[in-house]
Amino acid sequence: KEGLELAKDLLENIKESVIYVKSSQGRKEAFHACSAREGLKGAGLSLDVATRWNSTYEMLVRAVKFRKAFENLASYDPSYKSLP
């Protein structure tokens, strides 16, 4: 966890992005459409959980995979402000 302090702002930004997408069905559908436009498939976004040691890593891996979908969402949804 100490090493993660260096990347705290980035992690918070990614976490806020995942929460934003998962907070409503409409946003989930919009993100799925953005992912499809970018040709991205597979497991969706994952949020870190304090009780699971590898959940932060999994959240980061998936956020990197879906980076282009986040960029696409930012151009589609003016309310989305947490682009990682």
Residue, then its C-alpha position, 0 to 999 in steps of 0.5 A: k500500500e505504501g507504494l500506492e501513495l505515489a499514485k494516489d491521485l491517479l488511482e482516485n481518478i480511475k476509481e471515480s471513473v469506474i464508480y461513475v460508469k457503474s452508478s446507472q444503467g444508462r451510463k453502463e450502456a453508454f460505456h458498453a457502446c463506447s467500448a464496442r466502438e473501440g473494438l474492446k471486449g471481455a470483462g468489464l470494469s472492476l472496482d477495488v475493495a479494501t478486503r481483497w488484496n489484488s482488487t486494486y491491481e485488477m481495477l488498474v488492469r481493466a482501466v488500462k484495457f478500457r482507456k480508449a472507451f473512457e476517452n470515447l465516453a468523455s467526448y460523448d458525455p459532458s457530465y463525465k469529468s474524471l478521465p484517467 
